[in-house]
Amino acid sequence: MRIIARRTIKEFWEDPAYADSEQALKSWFAIAKSAKWATPQDIKNQFANASIIGDKRVVFNISGNKYRLIVKFNYPYRIGYIRFIGTHRQYDLIDAESI
């Protein structure tokens, strides 16, 4: 998969308040980059705790479910667009299906 906006997650882990997310986000990125996901089920097969939500978005639990990562996928083109990374509290304040 081609992951668009890696900078978004890099800026997140560079914030001292979220520095504990760095290794988990780097691990997720490495897995996603080498993945060949063609369907939401392919993602679920690899990340059982991921939540498939509307408009081709997937919510990944990061750092033992401390953070949430939303990625919008274009499966035919094998592209993932990072739409959001934040804490559960921050996640609760957004509309995950339209962000």
Phi and psi restraints in degrees (range 20) as a CNS / XPLOR table:
assign (resid 1 and name C) (resid 2 and name N)
       (resid 2 and name CA) (resid 2 and name C) 1.0 -95.3 20.0 2
assign (resid 2 and name N) (resid 2 and name CA)
       (resid 2 and name C) (resid 3 and name N) 1.0 123.2 20.0 2
assign (resid 2 and name C) (resid 3 and name N)
       (resid 3 and name CA) (resid 3 and name C) 1.0 -104.6 20.0 2
assign (resid 3 and name N) (resid 3 and name CA)
       (resid 3 and name C) (resid 4 and name N) 1.0 120.0 20.0 2
assign (resid 3 and name C) (resid 4 and name N)
       (resid 4 and name CA) (resid 4 and name C) 1.0 -93.5 20.0 2
assign (resid 4 and name N) (resid 4 and name CA)
       (resid 4 and name C) (resid 5 and name N) 1.0 133.4 20.0 2
assign (resid 4 and name C) (resid 5 and name N)
       (resid 5 and name CA) (resid 5 and name C) 1.0 79.3 20.0 2
assign (resid 5 and name N) (resid 5 and name CA)
       (resid 5 and name C) (resid 6 and name N) 1.0 45.6 20.0 2
assign (resid 5 and name C) (resid 6 and name N)
       (resid 6 and name CA) (resid 6 and name C) 1.0 -55.3 20.0 2
assign (resid 6 and name N) (resid 6 and name CA)
       (resid 6 and name C) (resid 7 and name N) 1.0 -30.9 20.0 2
assign (resid 6 and name C) (resid 7 and name N)
       (resid 7 and name CA) (resid 7 and name C) 1.0 -54.1 20.0 2
assign (resid 7 and name N) (resid 7 and name CA)
       (resid 7 and name C) (resid 8 and name N) 1.0 -34.8 20.0 2
assign (resid 7 and name C) (resid 8 and name N)
       (resid 8 and name CA) (resid 8 and name C) 1.0 -58.5 20.0 2
assign (resid 8 and name N) (resid 8 and name CA)
       (resid 8 and name C) (resid 9 and name N) 1.0 -46.7 20.0 2
assign (resid 8 and name C) (resid 9 and name N)
       (resid 9 and name CA) (resid 9 and name C) 1.0 -76.0 20.0 2
assign (resid 9 and name N) (resid 9 and name CA)
       (resid 9 and name C) (resid 10 and name N) 1.0 -31.4 20.0 2
assign (resid 9 and name C) (resid 10 and name N)
       (resid 10 and name CA) (resid 10 and name C) 1.0 -64.0 20.0 2
assign (resid 10 and name N) (resid 10 and name CA)
       (resid 10 and name C) (resid 11 and name N) 1.0 -45.1 20.0 2
assign (resid 10 and name C) (resid 11 and name N)
       (resid 11 and name CA) (resid 11 and name C) 1.0 -62.7 20.0 2
assign (resid 11 and name N) (resid 11 and name CA)
       (resid 11 and name C) (resid 12 and name N) 1.0 -33.7 20.0 2
assign (resid 11 and name C) (resid 12 and name N)
       (resid 12 and name CA) (resid 12 and name C) 1.0 -64.8 20.0 2
assign (resid 12 and name N) (resid 12 and name CA)
       (resid 12 and name C) (resid 13 and name N) 1.0 -51.0 20.0 2
assign (resid 12 and name C) (resid 13 and name N)
       (resid 13 and name CA) (resid 13 and name C) 1.0 -72.0 20.0 2
assign (resid 13 and name N) (resid 13 and name CA)
       (resid 13 and name C) (resid 14 and name N) 1.0 -19.7 20.0 2
assign (resid 13 and name C) (resid 14 and name N)
       (resid 14 and name CA) (resid 14 and name C) 1.0 -76.6 20.0 2
assign (resid 14 and name N) (resid 14 and name CA)
       (resid 14 and name C) (resid 15 and name N) 1.0 -15.9 20.0 2
assign (resid 14 and name C) (resid 15 and name N)
       (resid 15 and name CA) (resid 15 and name C) 1.0 -71.2 20.0 2
assign (resid 15 and name N) (resid 15 and name CA)
       (resid 15 and name C) (resid 16 and name N) 1.0 123.9 20.0 2
assign (resid 15 and name C) (resid 16 and name N)
       (resid 16 and name CA) (resid 16 and name C) 1.0 -53.8 20.0 2
assign (resid 16 and name N) (resid 16 and name CA)
       (resid 16 and name C) (resid 17 and name N) 1.0 -28.6 20.0 2
assign (resid 16 and name C) (resid 17 and name N)
       (resid 17 and name CA) (resid 17 and name C) 1.0 -68.7 20.0 2
assign (resid 17 and name N) (resid 17 and name CA)
       (resid 17 and name C) (resid 18 and name N) 1.0 -22.3 20.0 2
assign (resid 17 and name C) (resid 18 and name N)
       (resid 18 and name CA) (resid 18 and name C) 1.0 -122.1 20.0 2
assign (resid 18 and name N) (resid 18 and name CA)
       (resid 18 and name C) (resid 19 and name N) 1.0 18.7 20.0 2
assign (resid 18 and name C) (resid 19 and name N)
       (resid 19 and name CA) (resid 19 and name C) 1.0 -58.6 20.0 2
assign (resid 19 and name N) (resid 19 and name CA)
       (resid 19 and name C) (resid 20 and name N) 1.0 -26.5 20.0 2
assign (resid 19 and name C) (resid 20 and name N)
       (resid 20 and name CA) (resid 20 and name C) 1.0 -69.0 20.0 2
assign (resid 20 and name N) (resid 20 and name CA)
       (resid 20 and name C) (resid 21 and name N) 1.0 -9.1 20.0 2
assign (resid 20 and name C) (resid 21 and name N)
       (resid 21 and name CA) (resid 21 and name C) 1.0 -88.1 20.0 2
assign (resid 21 and name N) (resid 21 and name CA)
       (resid 21 and name C) (resid 22 and name N) 1.0 -9.6 20.0 2
assign (resid 21 and name C) (resid 22 and name N)
       (resid 22 and name CA) (resid 22 and name C) 1.0 -55.5 20.0 2
assign (resid 22 and name N) (resid 22 and name CA)
       (resid 22 and name C) (resid 23 and name N) 1.0 -54.1 20.0 2
assign (resid 22 and name C) (resid 23 and name N)
       (resid 23 and name CA) (resid 23 and name C) 1.0 -65.1 20.0 2
assign (resid 23 and name N) (resid 23 and name CA)
       (resid 23 and name C) (resid 24 and name N) 1.0 -39.7 20.0 2
assign (resid 23 and name C) (resid 24 and name N)
       (resid 24 and name CA) (resid 24 and name C) 1.0 -65.8 20.0 2
assign (resid 24 and name N) (resid 24 and name CA)
       (resid 24 and name C) (resid 25 and name N) 1.0 -40.3 20.0 2
assign (resid 24 and name C) (resid 25 and name N)
       (resid 25 and name CA) (resid 25 and name C) 1.0 -70.2 20.0 2
assign (resid 25 and name N) (resid 25 and name CA)
       (resid 25 and name C) (resid 26 and name N) 1.0 -38.7 20.0 2
assign (resid 25 and name C) (resid 26 and name N)
       (resid 26 and name CA) (resid 26 and name C) 1.0 -62.9 20.0 2
assign (resid 26 and name N) (resid 26 and name CA)
       (resid 26 and name C) (resid 27 and name N) 1.0 -40.3 20.0 2
assign (resid 26 and name C) (resid 27 and name N)
       (resid 27 and name CA) (resid 27 and name C) 1.0 -64.4 20.0 2
assign (resid 27 and name N) (resid 27 and name CA)
       (resid 27 and name C) (resid 28 and name N) 1.0 -46.7 20.0 2
assign (resid 27 and name C) (resid 28 and name N)
       (resid 28 and name CA) (resid 28 and name C) 1.0 -58.8 20.0 2
assign (resid 28 and name N) (resid 28 and name CA)
       (resid 28 and name C) (resid 29 and name N) 1.0 -45.3 20.0 2
assign (resid 28 and name C) (resid 29 and name N)
       (resid 29 and name CA) (resid 29 and name C) 1.0 -61.6 20.0 2
assign (resid 29 and name N) (resid 29 and name CA)
       (resid 29 and name C) (resid 30 and name N) 1.0 -43.3 20.0 2
assign (resid 29 and name C) (resid 30 and name N)
       (resid 30 and name CA) (resid 30 and name C) 1.0 -62.5 20.0 2
assign (resid 30 and name N) (resid 30 and name CA)
       (resid 30 and name C) (resid 31 and name N) 1.0 -42.6 20.0 2
assign (resid 30 and name C) (resid 31 and name N)
       (resid 31 and name CA) (resid 31 and name C) 1.0 -65.1 20.0 2
assign (resid 31 and name N) (resid 31 and name CA)
       (resid 31 and name C) (resid 32 and name N) 1.0 -48.2 20.0 2
assign (resid 31 and name C) (resid 32 and name N)
       (resid 32 and name CA) (resid 32 and name C) 1.0 -63.2 20.0 2
assign (resid 32 and name N) (resid 32 and name CA)
       (resid 32 and name C) (resid 33 and name N) 1.0 -40.6 20.0 2
assign (resid 32 and name C) (resid 33 and name N)
       (resid 33 and name CA) (resid 33 and name C) 1.0 -62.6 20.0 2
assign (resid 33 and name N) (resid 33 and name CA)
       (resid 33 and name C) (resid 34 and name N) 1.0 -36.4 20.0 2
assign (resid 33 and name C) (resid 34 and name N)
       (resid 34 and name CA) (resid 34 and name C) 1.0 -91.5 20.0 2
assign (resid 34 and name N) (resid 34 and name CA)
       (resid 34 and name C) (resid 35 and name N) 1.0 -5.6 20.0 2
assign (resid 34 and name C) (resid 35 and name N)
       (resid 35 and name CA) (resid 35 and name C) 1.0 -72.9 20.0 2
assign (resid 35 and name N) (resid 35 and name CA)
       (resid 35 and name C) (resid 36 and name N) 1.0 158.3 20.0 2
assign (resid 35 and name C) (resid 36 and name N)
       (resid 36 and name CA) (resid 36 and name C) 1.0 -124.7 20.0 2
assign (resid 36 and name N) (resid 36 and name CA)
       (resid 36 and name C) (resid 37 and name N) 1.0 51.0 20.0 2
assign (resid 36 and name C) (resid 37 and name N)
       (resid 37 and name CA) (resid 37 and name C) 1.0 -68.2 20.0 2
assign (resid 37 and name N) (resid 37 and name CA)
       (resid 37 and name C) (resid 38 and name N) 1.0 124.0 20.0 2
assign (resid 37 and name C) (resid 38 and name N)
       (resid 38 and name CA) (resid 38 and name C) 1.0 -110.8 20.0 2
assign (resid 38 and name N) (resid 38 and name CA)
       (resid 38 and name C) (resid 39 and name N) 1.0 -14.5 20.0 2
assign (resid 38 and name C) (resid 39 and name N)
       (resid 39 and name CA) (resid 39 and name C) 1.0 -146.6 20.0 2
assign (resid 39 and name N) (resid 39 and name CA)
       (resid 39 and name C) (resid 40 and name N) 1.0 162.0 20.0 2
assign (resid 39 and name C) (resid 40 and name N)
       (resid 40 and name CA) (resid 40 and name C) 1.0 -57.8 20.0 2
assign (resid 40 and name N) (resid 40 and name CA)
       (resid 40 and name C) (resid 41 and name N) 1.0 -34.3 20.0 2
assign (resid 40 and name C) (resid 41 and name N)
       (resid 41 and name CA) (resid 41 and name C) 1.0 -63.7 20.0 2
assign (resid 41 and name N) (resid 41 and name CA)
       (resid 41 and name C) (resid 42 and name N) 1.0 -33.3 20.0 2
assign (resid 41 and name C) (resid 42 and name N)
       (resid 42 and name CA) (resid 42 and name C) 1.0 -60.2 20.0 2
assign (resid 42 and name N) (resid 42 and name CA)
       (resid 42 and name C) (resid 43 and name N) 1.0 -39.0 20.0 2
assign (resid 42 and name C) (resid 43 and name N)
       (resid 43 and name CA) (resid 43 and name C) 1.0 -68.3 20.0 2
assign (resid 43 and name N) (resid 43 and name CA)
       (resid 43 and name C) (resid 44 and name N) 1.0 -45.3 20.0 2
assign (resid 43 and name C) (resid 44 and name N)
       (resid 44 and name CA) (resid 44 and name C) 1.0 -60.7 20.0 2
assign (resid 44 and name N) (resid 44 and name CA)
       (resid 44 and name C) (resid 45 and name N) 1.0 -33.5 20.0 2
assign (resid 44 and name C) (resid 45 and name N)
       (resid 45 and name CA) (resid 45 and name C) 1.0 -64.4 20.0 2
assign (resid 45 and name N) (resid 45 and name CA)
       (resid 45 and name C) (resid 46 and name N) 1.0 -31.2 20.0 2
assign (resid 45 and name C) (resid 46 and name N)
       (resid 46 and name CA) (resid 46 and name C) 1.0 -94.6 20.0 2
assign (resid 46 and name N) (resid 46 and name CA)
       (resid 46 and name C) (resid 47 and name N) 1.0 -35.7 20.0 2
assign (resid 46 and name C) (resid 47 and name N)
       (resid 47 and name CA) (resid 47 and name C) 1.0 -124.0 20.0 2
assign (resid 47 and name N) (resid 47 and name CA)
       (resid 47 and name C) (resid 48 and name N) 1.0 86.3 20.0 2
assign (resid 47 and name C) (resid 48 and name N)
       (resid 48 and name CA) (resid 48 and name C) 1.0 -60.2 20.0 2
assign (resid 48 and name N) (resid 48 and name CA)
       (resid 48 and name C) (resid 49 and name N) 1.0 -28.8 20.0 2
assign (resid 48 and name C) (resid 49 and name N)
       (resid 49 and name CA) (resid 49 and name C) 1.0 -86.5 20.0 2
assign (resid 49 and name N) (resid 49 and name CA)
       (resid 49 and name C) (resid 50 and name N) 1.0 -1.9 20.0 2
assign (resid 49 and name C) (resid 50 and name N)
       (resid 50 and name CA) (resid 50 and name C) 1.0 -67.8 20.0 2
assign (resid 50 and name N) (resid 50 and name CA)
       (resid 50 and name C) (resid 51 and name N) 1.0 146.7 20.0 2
assign (resid 50 and name C) (resid 51 and name N)
       (resid 51 and name CA) (resid 51 and name C) 1.0 -110.5 20.0 2
assign (resid 51 and name N) (resid 51 and name CA)
       (resid 51 and name C) (resid 52 and name N) 1.0 125.1 20.0 2
assign (resid 51 and name C) (resid 52 and name N)
       (resid 52 and name CA) (resid 52 and name C) 1.0 -87.1 20.0 2
assign (resid 52 and name N) (resid 52 and name CA)
       (resid 52 and name C) (resid 53 and name N) 1.0 121.9 20.0 2
assign (resid 52 and name C) (resid 53 and name N)
       (resid 53 and name CA) (resid 53 and name C) 1.0 -122.4 20.0 2
assign (resid 53 and name N) (resid 53 and name CA)
       (resid 53 and name C) (resid 54 and name N) 1.0 -179.4 20.0 2
assign (resid 53 and name C) (resid 54 and name N)
       (resid 54 and name CA) (resid 54 and name C) 1.0 -62.3 20.0 2
assign (resid 54 and name N) (resid 54 and name CA)
       (resid 54 and name C) (resid 55 and name N) 1.0 165.8 20.0 2
assign (resid 54 and name C) (resid 55 and name N)
       (resid 55 and name CA) (resid 55 and name C) 1.0 54.5 20.0 2
assign (resid 55 and name N) (resid 55 and name CA)
       (resid 55 and name C) (resid 56 and name N) 1.0 43.0 20.0 2
assign (resid 55 and name C) (resid 56 and name N)
       (resid 56 and name CA) (resid 56 and name C) 1.0 60.3 20.0 2
assign (resid 56 and name N) (resid 56 and name CA)
       (resid 56 and name C) (resid 57 and name N) 1.0 29.5 20.0 2
assign (resid 56 and name C) (resid 57 and name N)
       (resid 57 and name CA) (resid 57 and name C) 1.0 -101.3 20.0 2
assign (resid 57 and name N) (resid 57 and name CA)
       (resid 57 and name C) (resid 58 and name N) 1.0 148.5 20.0 2
assign (resid 57 and name C) (resid 58 and name N)
       (resid 58 and name CA) (resid 58 and name C) 1.0 -130.7 20.0 2
assign (resid 58 and name N) (resid 58 and name CA)
       (resid 58 and name C) (resid 59 and name N) 1.0 135.9 20.0 2
assign (resid 58 and name C) (resid 59 and name N)
       (resid 59 and name CA) (resid 59 and name C) 1.0 -104.1 20.0 2
assign (resid 59 and name N) (resid 59 and name CA)
       (resid 59 and name C) (resid 60 and name N) 1.0 121.5 20.0 2
assign (resid 59 and name C) (resid 60 and name N)
       (resid 60 and name CA) (resid 60 and name C) 1.0 -104.3 20.0 2
assign (resid 60 and name N) (resid 60 and name CA)
       (resid 60 and name C) (resid 61 and name N) 1.0 139.4 20.0 2
assign (resid 60 and name C) (resid 61 and name N)
       (resid 61 and name CA) (resid 61 and name C) 1.0 -89.3 20.0 2
assign (resid 61 and name N) (resid 61 and name CA)
       (resid 61 and name C) (resid 62 and name N) 1.0 127.1 20.0 2
assign (resid 61 and name C) (resid 62 and name N)
       (resid 62 and name CA) (resid 62 and name C) 1.0 -117.8 20.0 2
assign (resid 62 and name N) (resid 62 and name CA)
       (resid 62 and name C) (resid 63 and name N) 1.0 143.2 20.0 2
assign (resid 62 and name C) (resid 63 and name N)
       (resid 63 and name CA) (resid 63 and name C) 1.0 57.0 20.0 2
assign (resid 63 and name N) (resid 63 and name CA)
       (resid 63 and name C) (resid 64 and name N) 1.0 55.7 20.0 2
assign (resid 63 and name C) (resid 64 and name N)
       (resid 64 and name CA) (resid 64 and name C) 1.0 63.6 20.0 2
assign (resid 64 and name N) (resid 64 and name CA)
       (resid 64 and name C) (resid 65 and name N) 1.0 36.1 20.0 2
assign (resid 64 and name C) (resid 65 and name N)
       (resid 65 and name CA) (resid 65 and name C) 1.0 74.4 20.0 2
assign (resid 65 and name N) (resid 65 and name CA)
       (resid 65 and name C) (resid 66 and name N) 1.0 16.8 20.0 2
assign (resid 65 and name C) (resid 66 and name N)
       (resid 66 and name CA) (resid 66 and name C) 1.0 -77.5 20.0 2
assign (resid 66 and name N) (resid 66 and name CA)
       (resid 66 and name C) (resid 67 and name N) 1.0 -31.2 20.0 2
assign (resid 66 and name C) (resid 67 and name N)
       (resid 67 and name CA) (resid 67 and name C) 1.0 -126.2 20.0 2
assign (resid 67 and name N) (resid 67 and name CA)
       (resid 67 and name C) (resid 68 and name N) 1.0 160.5 20.0 2
assign (resid 67 and name C) (resid 68 and name N)
       (resid 68 and name CA) (resid 68 and name C) 1.0 -122.8 20.0 2
assign (resid 68 and name N) (resid 68 and name CA)
       (resid 68 and name C) (resid 69 and name N) 1.0 136.3 20.0 2
assign (resid 68 and name C) (resid 69 and name N)
       (resid 69 and name CA) (resid 69 and name C) 1.0 -122.1 20.0 2
assign (resid 69 and name N) (resid 69 and name CA)
       (resid 69 and name C) (resid 70 and name N) 1.0 123.9 20.0 2
assign (resid 69 and name C) (resid 70 and name N)
       (resid 70 and name CA) (resid 70 and name C) 1.0 -108.3 20.0 2
assign (resid 70 and name N) (resid 70 and name CA)
       (resid 70 and name C) (resid 71 and name N) 1.0 128.1 20.0 2
assign (resid 70 and name C) (resid 71 and name N)
       (resid 71 and name CA) (resid 71 and name C) 1.0 -127.9 20.0 2
assign (resid 71 and name N) (resid 71 and name CA)
       (resid 71 and name C) (resid 72 and name N) 1.0 132.7 20.0 2
assign (resid 71 and name C) (resid 72 and name N)
       (resid 72 and name CA) (resid 72 and name C) 1.0 -99.5 20.0 2
assign (resid 72 and name N) (resid 72 and name CA)
       (resid 72 and name C) (resid 73 and name N) 1.0 128.2 20.0 2
assign (resid 72 and name C) (resid 73 and name N)
       (resid 73 and name CA) (resid 73 and name C) 1.0 -107.8 20.0 2
assign (resid 73 and name N) (resid 73 and name CA)
       (resid 73 and name C) (resid 74 and name N) 1.0 141.4 20.0 2
assign (resid 73 and name C) (resid 74 and name N)
       (resid 74 and name CA) (resid 74 and name C) 1.0 -112.2 20.0 2
assign (resid 74 and name N) (resid 74 and name CA)
       (resid 74 and name C) (resid 75 and name N) 1.0 91.6 20.0 2
assign (resid 74 and name C) (resid 75 and name N)
       (resid 75 and name CA) (resid 75 and name C) 1.0 -62.0 20.0 2
assign (resid 75 and name N) (resid 75 and name CA)
       (resid 75 and name C) (resid 76 and name N) 1.0 -43.6 20.0 2
assign (resid 75 and name C) (resid 76 and name N)
       (resid 76 and name CA) (resid 76 and name C) 1.0 -59.9 20.0 2
assign (resid 76 and name N) (resid 76 and name CA)
       (resid 76 and name C) (resid 77 and name N) 1.0 -33.7 20.0 2
assign (resid 76 and name C) (resid 77 and name N)
       (resid 77 and name CA) (resid 77 and name C) 1.0 -96.3 20.0 2
assign (resid 77 and name N) (resid 77 and name CA)
       (resid 77 and name C) (resid 78 and name N) 1.0 -0.8 20.0 2
assign (resid 77 and name C) (resid 78 and name N)
       (resid 78 and name CA) (resid 78 and name C) 1.0 56.6 20.0 2
assign (resid 78 and name N) (resid 78 and name CA)
       (resid 78 and name C) (resid 79 and name N) 1.0 49.9 20.0 2
assign (resid 78 and name C) (resid 79 and name N)
       (resid 79 and name CA) (resid 79 and name C) 1.0 -124.2 20.0 2
assign (resid 79 and name N) (resid 79 and name CA)
       (resid 79 and name C) (resid 80 and name N) 1.0 138.4 20.0 2
assign (resid 79 and name C) (resid 80 and name N)
       (resid 80 and name CA) (resid 80 and name C) 1.0 -120.2 20.0 2
assign (resid 80 and name N) (resid 80 and name CA)
       (resid 80 and name C) (resid 81 and name N) 1.0 128.5 20.0 2
assign (resid 80 and name C) (resid 81 and name N)
       (resid 81 and name CA) (resid 81 and name C) 1.0 -106.2 20.0 2
assign (resid 81 and name N) (resid 81 and name CA)
       (resid 81 and name C) (resid 82 and name N) 1.0 116.0 20.0 2
assign (resid 81 and name C) (resid 82 and name N)
       (resid 82 and name CA) (resid 82 and name C) 1.0 -70.2 20.0 2
assign (resid 82 and name N) (resid 82 and name CA)
       (resid 82 and name C) (resid 83 and name N) 1.0 121.9 20.0 2
assign (resid 82 and name C) (resid 83 and name N)
       (resid 83 and name CA) (resid 83 and name C) 1.0 -106.6 20.0 2
assign (resid 83 and name N) (resid 83 and name CA)
       (resid 83 and name C) (resid 84 and name N) 1.0 -26.1 20.0 2
assign (resid 83 and name C) (resid 84 and name N)
       (resid 84 and name CA) (resid 84 and name C) 1.0 -164.2 20.0 2
assign (resid 84 and name N) (resid 84 and name CA)
       (resid 84 and name C) (resid 85 and name N) 1.0 143.2 20.0 2
assign (resid 84 and name C) (resid 85 and name N)
       (resid 85 and name CA) (resid 85 and name C) 1.0 -141.5 20.0 2
assign (resid 85 and name N) (resid 85 and name CA)
       (resid 85 and name C) (resid 86 and name N) 1.0 131.8 20.0 2
assign (resid 85 and name C) (resid 86 and name N)
       (resid 86 and name CA) (resid 86 and name C) 1.0 -176.1 20.0 2
assign (resid 86 and name N) (resid 86 and name CA)
       (resid 86 and name C) (resid 87 and name N) 1.0 -177.9 20.0 2
assign (resid 86 and name C) (resid 87 and name N)
       (resid 87 and name CA) (resid 87 and name C) 1.0 -77.2 20.0 2
assign (resid 87 and name N) (resid 87 and name CA)
       (resid 87 and name C) (resid 88 and name N) 1.0 171.0 20.0 2
assign (resid 87 and name C) (resid 88 and name N)
       (resid 88 and name CA) (resid 88 and name C) 1.0 -60.6 20.0 2
assign (resid 88 and name N) (resid 88 and name CA)
       (resid 88 and name C) (resid 89 and name N) 1.0 -40.4 20.0 2
assign (resid 88 and name C) (resid 89 and name N)
       (resid 89 and name CA) (resid 89 and name C) 1.0 -62.5 20.0 2
assign (resid 89 and name N) (resid 89 and name CA)
       (resid 89 and name C) (resid 90 and name N) 1.0 -44.1 20.0 2
assign (resid 89 and name C) (resid 90 and name N)
       (resid 90 and name CA) (resid 90 and name C) 1.0 -64.8 20.0 2
assign (resid 90 and name N) (resid 90 and name CA)
       (resid 90 and name C) (resid 91 and name N) 1.0 -39.6 20.0 2
assign (resid 90 and name C) (resid 91 and name N)
       (resid 91 and name CA) (resid 91 and name C) 1.0 -60.9 20.0 2
assign (resid 91 and name N) (resid 91 and name CA)
       (resid 91 and name C) (resid 92 and name N) 1.0 -39.8 20.0 2
assign (resid 91 and name C) (resid 92 and name N)
       (resid 92 and name CA) (resid 92 and name C) 1.0 -64.7 20.0 2
assign (resid 92 and name N) (resid 92 and name CA)
       (resid 92 and name C) (resid 93 and name N) 1.0 -18.6 20.0 2
assign (resid 92 and name C) (resid 93 and name N)
       (resid 93 and name CA) (resid 93 and name C) 1.0 -91.9 20.0 2
assign (resid 93 and name N) (resid 93 and name CA)
       (resid 93 and name C) (resid 94 and name N) 1.0 -3.1 20.0 2
assign (resid 93 and name C) (resid 94 and name N)
       (resid 94 and name CA) (resid 94 and name C) 1.0 -113.6 20.0 2
assign (resid 94 and name N) (resid 94 and name CA)
       (resid 94 and name C) (resid 95 and name N) 1.0 166.6 20.0 2
assign (resid 94 and name C) (resid 95 and name N)
       (resid 95 and name CA) (resid 95 and name C) 1.0 -99.0 20.0 2
assign (resid 95 and name N) (resid 95 and name CA)
       (resid 95 and name C) (resid 96 and name N) 1.0 101.1 20.0 2
assign (resid 95 and name C) (resid 96 and name N)
       (resid 96 and name CA) (resid 96 and name C) 1.0 -61.4 20.0 2
assign (resid 96 and name N) (resid 96 and name CA)
       (resid 96 and name C) (resid 97 and name N) 1.0 -25.0 20.0 2
assign (resid 96 and name C) (resid 97 and name N)
       (resid 97 and name CA) (resid 97 and name C) 1.0 -84.3 20.0 2
assign (resid 97 and name N) (resid 97 and name CA)
       (resid 97 and name C) (resid 98 and name N) 1.0 -7.9 20.0 2
assign (resid 97 and name C) (resid 98 and name N)
       (resid 98 and name CA) (resid 98 and name C) 1.0 -127.3 20.0 2
assign (resid 98 and name N) (resid 98 and name CA)
       (resid 98 and name C) (resid 99 and name N) 1.0 -6.0 20.0 2
